[in-house]
Amino acid sequence: MSMDLGSGAVSRFALYGEKPGGDDPEFIHIEDIQVRSSLYEWRIAPHLHRRMFQIVYLVEGPADVQIEDSQVQAAGPCAICVPGNVVHSFTFTPETLGYVVTVSEALLLDIGHRESSDLFDPLLLEARVIPFQGEHSRARLIATLLEQMAHEFQARELGRNA
């Protein structure tokens, strides 16, 4: 599905390349950057996700990132946080390693209000790139946690949704 946001048609997806789904308030998805981007010759064209928050975590390697009208050269380790309804695109290389986490904003808001909205609210306000260069132990911890999440997500074993 496409929308006209002034400068042309922008595709809207639940996950890039897939039709928008229903508004699942508990939607969570994680995959390796290479899984989807290799299908599109490493170029994820401008698009948006309605009510979905994404974190693109670059473990290593470069990415050209467009967020709305801004162009950014990112390099791992870093996290690119993209709230819902924000037009964004990526150009990766085959050497770029990392993960894409897509989560329903409703789920994050629910968790945030049960815990502390100070945790999630700032991430949902605007897109941002958070660099982790020079923070090797923190960057490795994030990469390890995402690797474990991706494994759990792909395993589809008992308790997966929880």
Phi and psi in radians as a Rosetta constraint file:
Dihedral C 1 N 2 CA 2 C 2 CIRCULARHARMONIC -2.121 0.35
Dihedral N 2 CA 2 C 2 N 3 CIRCULARHARMONIC 2.684 0.35
Dihedral C 2 N 3 CA 3 C 3 CIRCULARHARMONIC -2.267 0.35
Dihedral N 3 CA 3 C 3 N 4 CIRCULARHARMONIC 2.596 0.35
Dihedral C 3 N 4 CA 4 C 4 CIRCULARHARMONIC -1.684 0.35
Dihedral N 4 CA 4 C 4 N 5 CIRCULARHARMONIC 1.969 0.35
Dihedral C 4 N 5 CA 5 C 5 CIRCULARHARMONIC -1.927 0.35
Dihedral N 5 CA 5 C 5 N 6 CIRCULARHARMONIC 0.638 0.35
Dihedral C 5 N 6 CA 6 C 6 CIRCULARHARMONIC 1.712 0.35
Dihedral N 6 CA 6 C 6 N 7 CIRCULARHARMONIC -0.950 0.35
Dihedral C 6 N 7 CA 7 C 7 CIRCULARHARMONIC -1.652 0.35
Dihedral N 7 CA 7 C 7 N 8 CIRCULARHARMONIC 0.133 0.35
Dihedral C 7 N 8 CA 8 C 8 CIRCULARHARMONIC 2.376 0.35
Dihedral N 8 CA 8 C 8 N 9 CIRCULARHARMONIC -3.105 0.35
Dihedral C 8 N 9 CA 9 C 9 CIRCULARHARMONIC -1.335 0.35
Dihedral N 9 CA 9 C 9 N 10 CIRCULARHARMONIC 2.351 0.35
Dihedral C 9 N 10 CA 10 C 10 CIRCULARHARMONIC -2.125 0.35
Dihedral N 10 CA 10 C 10 N 11 CIRCULARHARMONIC 2.251 0.35
Dihedral C 10 N 11 CA 11 C 11 CIRCULARHARMONIC -1.267 0.35
Dihedral N 11 CA 11 C 11 N 12 CIRCULARHARMONIC 2.595 0.35
Dihedral C 11 N 12 CA 12 C 12 CIRCULARHARMONIC -2.121 0.35
Dihedral N 12 CA 12 C 12 N 13 CIRCULARHARMONIC 2.231 0.35
Dihedral C 12 N 13 CA 13 C 13 CIRCULARHARMONIC -2.339 0.35
Dihedral N 13 CA 13 C 13 N 14 CIRCULARHARMONIC 2.719 0.35
Dihedral C 13 N 14 CA 14 C 14 CIRCULARHARMONIC -1.325 0.35
Dihedral N 14 CA 14 C 14 N 15 CIRCULARHARMONIC -0.978 0.35
Dihedral C 14 N 15 CA 15 C 15 CIRCULARHARMONIC -2.163 0.35
Dihedral N 15 CA 15 C 15 N 16 CIRCULARHARMONIC 2.518 0.35
Dihedral C 15 N 16 CA 16 C 16 CIRCULARHARMONIC -0.914 0.35
Dihedral N 16 CA 16 C 16 N 17 CIRCULARHARMONIC 2.250 0.35
Dihedral C 16 N 17 CA 17 C 17 CIRCULARHARMONIC 1.516 0.35
Dihedral N 17 CA 17 C 17 N 18 CIRCULARHARMONIC -0.083 0.35
Dihedral C 17 N 18 CA 18 C 18 CIRCULARHARMONIC -1.984 0.35
Dihedral N 18 CA 18 C 18 N 19 CIRCULARHARMONIC 2.622 0.35
Dihedral C 18 N 19 CA 19 C 19 CIRCULARHARMONIC -1.055 0.35
Dihedral N 19 CA 19 C 19 N 20 CIRCULARHARMONIC 2.571 0.35
Dihedral C 19 N 20 CA 20 C 20 CIRCULARHARMONIC -1.059 0.35
Dihedral N 20 CA 20 C 20 N 21 CIRCULARHARMONIC 2.343 0.35
Dihedral C 20 N 21 CA 21 C 21 CIRCULARHARMONIC -1.670 0.35
Dihedral N 21 CA 21 C 21 N 22 CIRCULARHARMONIC -3.011 0.35
Dihedral C 21 N 22 CA 22 C 22 CIRCULARHARMONIC -1.173 0.35
Dihedral N 22 CA 22 C 22 N 23 CIRCULARHARMONIC 2.891 0.35
Dihedral C 22 N 23 CA 23 C 23 CIRCULARHARMONIC -1.452 0.35
Dihedral N 23 CA 23 C 23 N 24 CIRCULARHARMONIC 1.501 0.35
Dihedral C 23 N 24 CA 24 C 24 CIRCULARHARMONIC -1.430 0.35
Dihedral N 24 CA 24 C 24 N 25 CIRCULARHARMONIC 1.947 0.35
Dihedral C 24 N 25 CA 25 C 25 CIRCULARHARMONIC -1.219 0.35
Dihedral N 25 CA 25 C 25 N 26 CIRCULARHARMONIC -0.110 0.35
Dihedral C 25 N 26 CA 26 C 26 CIRCULARHARMONIC -2.079 0.35
Dihedral N 26 CA 26 C 26 N 27 CIRCULARHARMONIC 0.399 0.35
Dihedral C 26 N 27 CA 27 C 27 CIRCULARHARMONIC -1.184 0.35
Dihedral N 27 CA 27 C 27 N 28 CIRCULARHARMONIC 2.256 0.35
Dihedral C 27 N 28 CA 28 C 28 CIRCULARHARMONIC -2.455 0.35
Dihedral N 28 CA 28 C 28 N 29 CIRCULARHARMONIC 2.382 0.35
Dihedral C 28 N 29 CA 29 C 29 CIRCULARHARMONIC -2.569 0.35
Dihedral N 29 CA 29 C 29 N 30 CIRCULARHARMONIC 2.468 0.35
Dihedral C 29 N 30 CA 30 C 30 CIRCULARHARMONIC -2.469 0.35
Dihedral N 30 CA 30 C 30 N 31 CIRCULARHARMONIC 2.427 0.35
Dihedral C 30 N 31 CA 31 C 31 CIRCULARHARMONIC -2.677 0.35
Dihedral N 31 CA 31 C 31 N 32 CIRCULARHARMONIC 2.800 0.35
Dihedral C 31 N 32 CA 32 C 32 CIRCULARHARMONIC -1.157 0.35
Dihedral N 32 CA 32 C 32 N 33 CIRCULARHARMONIC 2.440 0.35
Dihedral C 32 N 33 CA 33 C 33 CIRCULARHARMONIC -0.924 0.35
Dihedral N 33 CA 33 C 33 N 34 CIRCULARHARMONIC -0.695 0.35
Dihedral C 33 N 34 CA 34 C 34 CIRCULARHARMONIC -1.204 0.35
Dihedral N 34 CA 34 C 34 N 35 CIRCULARHARMONIC -0.455 0.35
Dihedral C 34 N 35 CA 35 C 35 CIRCULARHARMONIC -1.004 0.35
Dihedral N 35 CA 35 C 35 N 36 CIRCULARHARMONIC -0.940 0.35
Dihedral C 35 N 36 CA 36 C 36 CIRCULARHARMONIC -1.544 0.35
Dihedral N 36 CA 36 C 36 N 37 CIRCULARHARMONIC -0.713 0.35
Dihedral C 36 N 37 CA 37 C 37 CIRCULARHARMONIC -1.181 0.35
Dihedral N 37 CA 37 C 37 N 38 CIRCULARHARMONIC -0.528 0.35
Dihedral C 37 N 38 CA 38 C 38 CIRCULARHARMONIC -1.149 0.35
Dihedral N 38 CA 38 C 38 N 39 CIRCULARHARMONIC -0.504 0.35
Dihedral C 38 N 39 CA 39 C 39 CIRCULARHARMONIC -1.166 0.35
Dihedral N 39 CA 39 C 39 N 40 CIRCULARHARMONIC -0.405 0.35
Dihedral C 39 N 40 CA 40 C 40 CIRCULARHARMONIC -2.006 0.35
Dihedral N 40 CA 40 C 40 N 41 CIRCULARHARMONIC 0.483 0.35
Dihedral C 40 N 41 CA 41 C 41 CIRCULARHARMONIC 0.955 0.35
Dihedral N 41 CA 41 C 41 N 42 CIRCULARHARMONIC 0.682 0.35
Dihedral C 41 N 42 CA 42 C 42 CIRCULARHARMONIC 1.229 0.35
Dihedral N 42 CA 42 C 42 N 43 CIRCULARHARMONIC 0.173 0.35
Dihedral C 42 N 43 CA 43 C 43 CIRCULARHARMONIC -2.072 0.35
Dihedral N 43 CA 43 C 43 N 44 CIRCULARHARMONIC 2.022 0.35
Dihedral C 43 N 44 CA 44 C 44 CIRCULARHARMONIC -1.780 0.35
Dihedral N 44 CA 44 C 44 N 45 CIRCULARHARMONIC 1.870 0.35
Dihedral C 44 N 45 CA 45 C 45 CIRCULARHARMONIC -1.173 0.35
Dihedral N 45 CA 45 C 45 N 46 CIRCULARHARMONIC 2.829 0.35
Dihedral C 45 N 46 CA 46 C 46 CIRCULARHARMONIC -0.944 0.35
Dihedral N 46 CA 46 C 46 N 47 CIRCULARHARMONIC 2.306 0.35
Dihedral C 46 N 47 CA 47 C 47 CIRCULARHARMONIC -2.811 0.35
Dihedral N 47 CA 47 C 47 N 48 CIRCULARHARMONIC 3.063 0.35
Dihedral C 47 N 48 CA 48 C 48 CIRCULARHARMONIC -2.507 0.35
Dihedral N 48 CA 48 C 48 N 49 CIRCULARHARMONIC 2.857 0.35
Dihedral C 48 N 49 CA 49 C 49 CIRCULARHARMONIC -2.128 0.35
Dihedral N 49 CA 49 C 49 N 50 CIRCULARHARMONIC 2.163 0.35
Dihedral C 49 N 50 CA 50 C 50 CIRCULARHARMONIC -1.363 0.35
Dihedral N 50 CA 50 C 50 N 51 CIRCULARHARMONIC 2.122 0.35
Dihedral C 50 N 51 CA 51 C 51 CIRCULARHARMONIC 0.979 0.35
Dihedral N 51 CA 51 C 51 N 52 CIRCULARHARMONIC 0.537 0.35
Dihedral C 51 N 52 CA 52 C 52 CIRCULARHARMONIC -2.177 0.35
Dihedral N 52 CA 52 C 52 N 53 CIRCULARHARMONIC 2.358 0.35
Dihedral C 52 N 53 CA 53 C 53 CIRCULARHARMONIC -1.771 0.35
Dihedral N 53 CA 53 C 53 N 54 CIRCULARHARMONIC 2.397 0.35
Dihedral C 53 N 54 CA 54 C 54 CIRCULARHARMONIC -2.178 0.35
Dihedral N 54 CA 54 C 54 N 55 CIRCULARHARMONIC 2.482 0.35
Dihedral C 54 N 55 CA 55 C 55 CIRCULARHARMONIC -2.085 0.35
Dihedral N 55 CA 55 C 55 N 56 CIRCULARHARMONIC 2.141 0.35
Dihedral C 55 N 56 CA 56 C 56 CIRCULARHARMONIC -1.835 0.35
Dihedral N 56 CA 56 C 56 N 57 CIRCULARHARMONIC 1.964 0.35
Dihedral C 56 N 57 CA 57 C 57 CIRCULARHARMONIC -1.841 0.35
Dihedral N 57 CA 57 C 57 N 58 CIRCULARHARMONIC 2.022 0.35
Dihedral C 57 N 58 CA 58 C 58 CIRCULARHARMONIC -1.567 0.35
Dihedral N 58 CA 58 C 58 N 59 CIRCULARHARMONIC 1.965 0.35
Dihedral C 58 N 59 CA 59 C 59 CIRCULARHARMONIC -1.254 0.35
Dihedral N 59 CA 59 C 59 N 60 CIRCULARHARMONIC -0.824 0.35
Dihedral C 59 N 60 CA 60 C 60 CIRCULARHARMONIC -2.749 0.35
Dihedral N 60 CA 60 C 60 N 61 CIRCULARHARMONIC 2.757 0.35
Dihedral C 60 N 61 CA 61 C 61 CIRCULARHARMONIC 1.712 0.35
Dihedral N 61 CA 61 C 61 N 62 CIRCULARHARMONIC 2.935 0.35
Dihedral C 61 N 62 CA 62 C 62 CIRCULARHARMONIC -1.655 0.35
Dihedral N 62 CA 62 C 62 N 63 CIRCULARHARMONIC 2.856 0.35
Dihedral C 62 N 63 CA 63 C 63 CIRCULARHARMONIC -2.692 0.35
Dihedral N 63 CA 63 C 63 N 64 CIRCULARHARMONIC 2.359 0.35
Dihedral C 63 N 64 CA 64 C 64 CIRCULARHARMONIC -1.550 0.35
Dihedral N 64 CA 64 C 64 N 65 CIRCULARHARMONIC 2.195 0.35
Dihedral C 64 N 65 CA 65 C 65 CIRCULARHARMONIC -2.098 0.35
Dihedral N 65 CA 65 C 65 N 66 CIRCULARHARMONIC 2.261 0.35
Dihedral C 65 N 66 CA 66 C 66 CIRCULARHARMONIC -1.978 0.35
Dihedral N 66 CA 66 C 66 N 67 CIRCULARHARMONIC 2.186 0.35
Dihedral C 66 N 67 CA 67 C 67 CIRCULARHARMONIC -2.175 0.35
Dihedral N 67 CA 67 C 67 N 68 CIRCULARHARMONIC 1.940 0.35
Dihedral C 67 N 68 CA 68 C 68 CIRCULARHARMONIC 0.954 0.35
Dihedral N 68 CA 68 C 68 N 69 CIRCULARHARMONIC -2.063 0.35
Dihedral C 68 N 69 CA 69 C 69 CIRCULARHARMONIC -1.724 0.35
Dihedral N 69 CA 69 C 69 N 70 CIRCULARHARMONIC 0.103 0.35
Dihedral C 69 N 70 CA 70 C 70 CIRCULARHARMONIC -1.771 0.35
Dihedral N 70 CA 70 C 70 N 71 CIRCULARHARMONIC 2.431 0.35
Dihedral C 70 N 71 CA 71 C 71 CIRCULARHARMONIC -1.939 0.35
Dihedral N 71 CA 71 C 71 N 72 CIRCULARHARMONIC 2.291 0.35
Dihedral C 71 N 72 CA 72 C 72 CIRCULARHARMONIC -2.312 0.35
Dihedral N 72 CA 72 C 72 N 73 CIRCULARHARMONIC 2.410 0.35
Dihedral C 72 N 73 CA 73 C 73 CIRCULARHARMONIC -1.656 0.35
Dihedral N 73 CA 73 C 73 N 74 CIRCULARHARMONIC 1.986 0.35
Dihedral C 73 N 74 CA 74 C 74 CIRCULARHARMONIC -1.931 0.35
Dihedral N 74 CA 74 C 74 N 75 CIRCULARHARMONIC 2.677 0.35
Dihedral C 74 N 75 CA 75 C 75 CIRCULARHARMONIC -2.524 0.35
Dihedral N 75 CA 75 C 75 N 76 CIRCULARHARMONIC 2.475 0.35
Dihedral C 75 N 76 CA 76 C 76 CIRCULARHARMONIC -1.245 0.35
Dihedral N 76 CA 76 C 76 N 77 CIRCULARHARMONIC 2.629 0.35
Dihedral C 76 N 77 CA 77 C 77 CIRCULARHARMONIC -1.504 0.35
Dihedral N 77 CA 77 C 77 N 78 CIRCULARHARMONIC 2.314 0.35
Dihedral C 77 N 78 CA 78 C 78 CIRCULARHARMONIC -2.834 0.35
Dihedral N 78 CA 78 C 78 N 79 CIRCULARHARMONIC 2.805 0.35
Dihedral C 78 N 79 CA 79 C 79 CIRCULARHARMONIC -2.045 0.35
Dihedral N 79 CA 79 C 79 N 80 CIRCULARHARMONIC 2.339 0.35
Dihedral C 79 N 80 CA 80 C 80 CIRCULARHARMONIC -1.938 0.35
Dihedral N 80 CA 80 C 80 N 81 CIRCULARHARMONIC 1.997 0.35
Dihedral C 80 N 81 CA 81 C 81 CIRCULARHARMONIC -1.777 0.35
Dihedral N 81 CA 81 C 81 N 82 CIRCULARHARMONIC 2.182 0.35
Dihedral C 81 N 82 CA 82 C 82 CIRCULARHARMONIC -2.239 0.35
Dihedral N 82 CA 82 C 82 N 83 CIRCULARHARMONIC 1.869 0.35
Dihedral C 82 N 83 CA 83 C 83 CIRCULARHARMONIC -1.177 0.35
Dihedral N 83 CA 83 C 83 N 84 CIRCULARHARMONIC 2.909 0.35
Dihedral C 83 N 84 CA 84 C 84 CIRCULARHARMONIC -1.085 0.35
Dihedral N 84 CA 84 C 84 N 85 CIRCULARHARMONIC 2.676 0.35
Dihedral C 84 N 85 CA 85 C 85 CIRCULARHARMONIC 1.148 0.35
Dihedral N 85 CA 85 C 85 N 86 CIRCULARHARMONIC 0.320 0.35
Dihedral C 85 N 86 CA 86 C 86 CIRCULARHARMONIC -1.832 0.35
Dihedral N 86 CA 86 C 86 N 87 CIRCULARHARMONIC 2.157 0.35
Dihedral C 86 N 87 CA 87 C 87 CIRCULARHARMONIC -1.234 0.35
Dihedral N 87 CA 87 C 87 N 88 CIRCULARHARMONIC 2.280 0.35
Dihedral C 87 N 88 CA 88 C 88 CIRCULARHARMONIC -2.619 0.35
Dihedral N 88 CA 88 C 88 N 89 CIRCULARHARMONIC 2.760 0.35
Dihedral C 88 N 89 CA 89 C 89 CIRCULARHARMONIC -2.628 0.35
Dihedral N 89 CA 89 C 89 N 90 CIRCULARHARMONIC 2.840 0.35
Dihedral C 89 N 90 CA 90 C 90 CIRCULARHARMONIC -2.454 0.35
Dihedral N 90 CA 90 C 90 N 91 CIRCULARHARMONIC 2.540 0.35
Dihedral C 90 N 91 CA 91 C 91 CIRCULARHARMONIC -2.184 0.35
Dihedral N 91 CA 91 C 91 N 92 CIRCULARHARMONIC 2.034 0.35
Dihedral C 91 N 92 CA 92 C 92 CIRCULARHARMONIC -1.832 0.35
Dihedral N 92 CA 92 C 92 N 93 CIRCULARHARMONIC 3.070 0.35
Dihedral C 92 N 93 CA 93 C 93 CIRCULARHARMONIC -2.066 0.35
Dihedral N 93 CA 93 C 93 N 94 CIRCULARHARMONIC 2.837 0.35
Dihedral C 93 N 94 CA 94 C 94 CIRCULARHARMONIC -1.037 0.35
Dihedral N 94 CA 94 C 94 N 95 CIRCULARHARMONIC -0.340 0.35
Dihedral C 94 N 95 CA 95 C 95 CIRCULARHARMONIC -1.497 0.35
Dihedral N 95 CA 95 C 95 N 96 CIRCULARHARMONIC -0.184 0.35
Dihedral C 95 N 96 CA 96 C 96 CIRCULARHARMONIC -1.254 0.35
Dihedral N 96 CA 96 C 96 N 97 CIRCULARHARMONIC 2.191 0.35
Dihedral C 96 N 97 CA 97 C 97 CIRCULARHARMONIC -2.039 0.35
Dihedral N 97 CA 97 C 97 N 98 CIRCULARHARMONIC 2.464 0.35
Dihedral C 97 N 98 CA 98 C 98 CIRCULARHARMONIC 2.860 0.35
Dihedral N 98 CA 98 C 98 N 99 CIRCULARHARMONIC -2.866 0.35
Dihedral C 98 N 99 CA 99 C 99 CIRCULARHARMONIC -2.387 0.35
Dihedral N 99 CA 99 C 99 N 100 CIRCULARHARMONIC 2.670 0.35
Dihedral C 99 N 100 CA 100 C 100 CIRCULARHARMONIC -2.086 0.35
Dihedral N 100 CA 100 C 100 N 101 CIRCULARHARMONIC 2.098 0.35
Dihedral C 100 N 101 CA 101 C 101 CIRCULARHARMONIC -1.943 0.35
Dihedral N 101 CA 101 C 101 N 102 CIRCULARHARMONIC 2.191 0.35
Dihedral C 101 N 102 CA 102 C 102 CIRCULARHARMONIC -2.100 0.35
Dihedral N 102 CA 102 C 102 N 103 CIRCULARHARMONIC 2.221 0.35
Dihedral C 102 N 103 CA 103 C 103 CIRCULARHARMONIC -2.379 0.35
Dihedral N 103 CA 103 C 103 N 104 CIRCULARHARMONIC 2.444 0.35
Dihedral C 103 N 104 CA 104 C 104 CIRCULARHARMONIC -1.030 0.35
Dihedral N 104 CA 104 C 104 N 105 CIRCULARHARMONIC 2.265 0.35
Dihedral C 104 N 105 CA 105 C 105 CIRCULARHARMONIC -1.080 0.35
Dihedral N 105 CA 105 C 105 N 106 CIRCULARHARMONIC -0.553 0.35
Dihedral C 105 N 106 CA 106 C 106 CIRCULARHARMONIC -1.073 0.35
Dihedral N 106 CA 106 C 106 N 107 CIRCULARHARMONIC -0.688 0.35
Dihedral C 106 N 107 CA 107 C 107 CIRCULARHARMONIC -1.146 0.35
Dihedral N 107 CA 107 C 107 N 108 CIRCULARHARMONIC -0.769 0.35
Dihedral C 107 N 108 CA 108 C 108 CIRCULARHARMONIC -1.104 0.35
Dihedral N 108 CA 108 C 108 N 109 CIRCULARHARMONIC -0.739 0.35
Dihedral C 108 N 109 CA 109 C 109 CIRCULARHARMONIC -1.135 0.35
Dihedral N 109 CA 109 C 109 N 110 CIRCULARHARMONIC -0.678 0.35
Dihedral C 109 N 110 CA 110 C 110 CIRCULARHARMONIC -1.107 0.35
Dihedral N 110 CA 110 C 110 N 111 CIRCULARHARMONIC -0.826 0.35
Dihedral C 110 N 111 CA 111 C 111 CIRCULARHARMONIC -1.099 0.35
Dihedral N 111 CA 111 C 111 N 112 CIRCULARHARMONIC -0.755 0.35
Dihedral C 111 N 112 CA 112 C 112 CIRCULARHARMONIC -1.064 0.35
Dihedral N 112 CA 112 C 112 N 113 CIRCULARHARMONIC -0.686 0.35
Dihedral C 112 N 113 CA 113 C 113 CIRCULARHARMONIC -1.332 0.35
Dihedral N 113 CA 113 C 113 N 114 CIRCULARHARMONIC -0.422 0.35
Dihedral C 113 N 114 CA 114 C 114 CIRCULARHARMONIC -1.352 0.35
Dihedral N 114 CA 114 C 114 N 115 CIRCULARHARMONIC -0.567 0.35
Dihedral C 114 N 115 CA 115 C 115 CIRCULARHARMONIC -1.734 0.35
Dihedral N 115 CA 115 C 115 N 116 CIRCULARHARMONIC -1.621 0.35
Dihedral C 115 N 116 CA 116 C 116 CIRCULARHARMONIC -2.590 0.35
Dihedral N 116 CA 116 C 116 N 117 CIRCULARHARMONIC 2.131 0.35
Dihedral C 116 N 117 CA 117 C 117 CIRCULARHARMONIC -1.167 0.35
Dihedral N 117 CA 117 C 117 N 118 CIRCULARHARMONIC -0.232 0.35
Dihedral C 117 N 118 CA 118 C 118 CIRCULARHARMONIC -1.104 0.35
Dihedral N 118 CA 118 C 118 N 119 CIRCULARHARMONIC -0.406 0.35
Dihedral C 118 N 119 CA 119 C 119 CIRCULARHARMONIC -1.311 0.35
Dihedral N 119 CA 119 C 119 N 120 CIRCULARHARMONIC -0.866 0.35
Dihedral C 119 N 120 CA 120 C 120 CIRCULARHARMONIC -1.754 0.35
Dihedral N 120 CA 120 C 120 N 121 CIRCULARHARMONIC -0.545 0.35
Dihedral C 120 N 121 CA 121 C 121 CIRCULARHARMONIC -0.929 0.35
Dihedral N 121 CA 121 C 121 N 122 CIRCULARHARMONIC -0.790 0.35
Dihedral C 121 N 122 CA 122 C 122 CIRCULARHARMONIC -1.067 0.35
Dihedral N 122 CA 122 C 122 N 123 CIRCULARHARMONIC -0.594 0.35
Dihedral C 122 N 123 CA 123 C 123 CIRCULARHARMONIC -1.218 0.35
Dihedral N 123 CA 123 C 123 N 124 CIRCULARHARMONIC -0.506 0.35
Dihedral C 123 N 124 CA 124 C 124 CIRCULARHARMONIC -1.497 0.35
Dihedral N 124 CA 124 C 124 N 125 CIRCULARHARMONIC -0.153 0.35
Dihedral C 124 N 125 CA 125 C 125 CIRCULARHARMONIC -1.374 0.35
Dihedral N 125 CA 125 C 125 N 126 CIRCULARHARMONIC -0.744 0.35
Dihedral C 125 N 126 CA 126 C 126 CIRCULARHARMONIC -2.700 0.35
Dihedral N 126 CA 126 C 126 N 127 CIRCULARHARMONIC 2.704 0.35
Dihedral C 126 N 127 CA 127 C 127 CIRCULARHARMONIC -1.216 0.35
Dihedral N 127 CA 127 C 127 N 128 CIRCULARHARMONIC 2.594 0.35
Dihedral C 127 N 128 CA 128 C 128 CIRCULARHARMONIC -2.771 0.35
Dihedral N 128 CA 128 C 128 N 129 CIRCULARHARMONIC 2.748 0.35
Dihedral C 128 N 129 CA 129 C 129 CIRCULARHARMONIC -1.938 0.35
Dihedral N 129 CA 129 C 129 N 130 CIRCULARHARMONIC 2.213 0.35
Dihedral C 129 N 130 CA 130 C 130 CIRCULARHARMONIC -1.988 0.35
Dihedral N 130 CA 130 C 130 N 131 CIRCULARHARMONIC 1.857 0.35
Dihedral C 130 N 131 CA 131 C 131 CIRCULARHARMONIC -1.372 0.35
Dihedral N 131 CA 131 C 131 N 132 CIRCULARHARMONIC 2.581 0.35
Dihedral C 131 N 132 CA 132 C 132 CIRCULARHARMONIC -2.167 0.35
Dihedral N 132 CA 132 C 132 N 133 CIRCULARHARMONIC 0.332 0.35
Dihedral C 132 N 133 CA 133 C 133 CIRCULARHARMONIC -1.094 0.35
Dihedral N 133 CA 133 C 133 N 134 CIRCULARHARMONIC 2.377 0.35
Dihedral C 133 N 134 CA 134 C 134 CIRCULARHARMONIC 1.449 0.35
Dihedral N 134 CA 134 C 134 N 135 CIRCULARHARMONIC -0.070 0.35
Dihedral C 134 N 135 CA 135 C 135 CIRCULARHARMONIC -2.043 0.35
Dihedral N 135 CA 135 C 135 N 136 CIRCULARHARMONIC 1.100 0.35
Dihedral C 135 N 136 CA 136 C 136 CIRCULARHARMONIC -1.037 0.35
Dihedral N 136 CA 136 C 136 N 137 CIRCULARHARMONIC -0.759 0.35
Dihedral C 136 N 137 CA 137 C 137 CIRCULARHARMONIC -1.202 0.35
Dihedral N 137 CA 137 C 137 N 138 CIRCULARHARMONIC -0.687 0.35
Dihedral C 137 N 138 CA 138 C 138 CIRCULARHARMONIC -1.172 0.35
Dihedral N 138 CA 138 C 138 N 139 CIRCULARHARMONIC -0.759 0.35
Dihedral C 138 N 139 CA 139 C 139 CIRCULARHARMONIC -1.087 0.35
Dihedral N 139 CA 139 C 139 N 140 CIRCULARHARMONIC -0.731 0.35
Dihedral C 139 N 140 CA 140 C 140 CIRCULARHARMONIC -1.178 0.35
Dihedral N 140 CA 140 C 140 N 141 CIRCULARHARMONIC -0.683 0.35
Dihedral C 140 N 141 CA 141 C 141 CIRCULARHARMONIC -1.066 0.35
Dihedral N 141 CA 141 C 141 N 142 CIRCULARHARMONIC -0.804 0.35
Dihedral C 141 N 142 CA 142 C 142 CIRCULARHARMONIC -1.074 0.35
Dihedral N 142 CA 142 C 142 N 143 CIRCULARHARMONIC -0.792 0.35
Dihedral C 142 N 143 CA 143 C 143 CIRCULARHARMONIC -1.071 0.35
Dihedral N 143 CA 143 C 143 N 144 CIRCULARHARMONIC -0.730 0.35
Dihedral C 143 N 144 CA 144 C 144 CIRCULARHARMONIC -1.129 0.35
Dihedral N 144 CA 144 C 144 N 145 CIRCULARHARMONIC -0.772 0.35
Dihedral C 144 N 145 CA 145 C 145 CIRCULARHARMONIC -1.095 0.35
Dihedral N 145 CA 145 C 145 N 146 CIRCULARHARMONIC -0.732 0.35
Dihedral C 145 N 146 CA 146 C 146 CIRCULARHARMONIC -1.169 0.35
Dihedral N 146 CA 146 C 146 N 147 CIRCULARHARMONIC -0.655 0.35
Dihedral C 146 N 147 CA 147 C 147 CIRCULARHARMONIC -1.085 0.35
Dihedral N 147 CA 147 C 147 N 148 CIRCULARHARMONIC -0.745 0.35
Dihedral C 147 N 148 CA 148 C 148 CIRCULARHARMONIC -1.152 0.35
Dihedral N 148 CA 148 C 148 N 149 CIRCULARHARMONIC -0.723 0.35
Dihedral C 148 N 149 CA 149 C 149 CIRCULARHARMONIC -1.075 0.35
Dihedral N 149 CA 149 C 149 N 150 CIRCULARHARMONIC -0.776 0.35
Dihedral C 149 N 150 CA 150 C 150 CIRCULARHARMONIC -1.090 0.35
Dihedral N 150 CA 150 C 150 N 151 CIRCULARHARMONIC -0.726 0.35
Dihedral C 150 N 151 CA 151 C 151 CIRCULARHARMONIC -1.083 0.35
Dihedral N 151 CA 151 C 151 N 152 CIRCULARHARMONIC -0.816 0.35
Dihedral C 151 N 152 CA 152 C 152 CIRCULARHARMONIC -1.078 0.35
Dihedral N 152 CA 152 C 152 N 153 CIRCULARHARMONIC -0.718 0.35
Dihedral C 152 N 153 CA 153 C 153 CIRCULARHARMONIC -1.126 0.35
Dihedral N 153 CA 153 C 153 N 154 CIRCULARHARMONIC -0.744 0.35
Dihedral C 153 N 154 CA 154 C 154 CIRCULARHARMONIC -1.318 0.35
Dihedral N 154 CA 154 C 154 N 155 CIRCULARHARMONIC -0.457 0.35
Dihedral C 154 N 155 CA 155 C 155 CIRCULARHARMONIC -1.195 0.35
Dihedral N 155 CA 155 C 155 N 156 CIRCULARHARMONIC -0.525 0.35
Dihedral C 155 N 156 CA 156 C 156 CIRCULARHARMONIC 0.917 0.35
Dihedral N 156 CA 156 C 156 N 157 CIRCULARHARMONIC 0.764 0.35
Dihedral C 156 N 157 CA 157 C 157 CIRCULARHARMONIC -1.677 0.35
Dihedral N 157 CA 157 C 157 N 158 CIRCULARHARMONIC 3.045 0.35
Dihedral C 157 N 158 CA 158 C 158 CIRCULARHARMONIC -0.952 0.35
Dihedral N 158 CA 158 C 158 N 159 CIRCULARHARMONIC 2.316 0.35
Dihedral C 158 N 159 CA 159 C 159 CIRCULARHARMONIC 1.524 0.35
Dihedral N 159 CA 159 C 159 N 160 CIRCULARHARMONIC 0.059 0.35
Dihedral C 159 N 160 CA 160 C 160 CIRCULARHARMONIC -0.967 0.35
Dihedral N 160 CA 160 C 160 N 161 CIRCULARHARMONIC -0.833 0.35
Dihedral C 160 N 161 CA 161 C 161 CIRCULARHARMONIC -1.100 0.35
Dihedral N 161 CA 161 C 161 N 162 CIRCULARHARMONIC -0.662 0.35
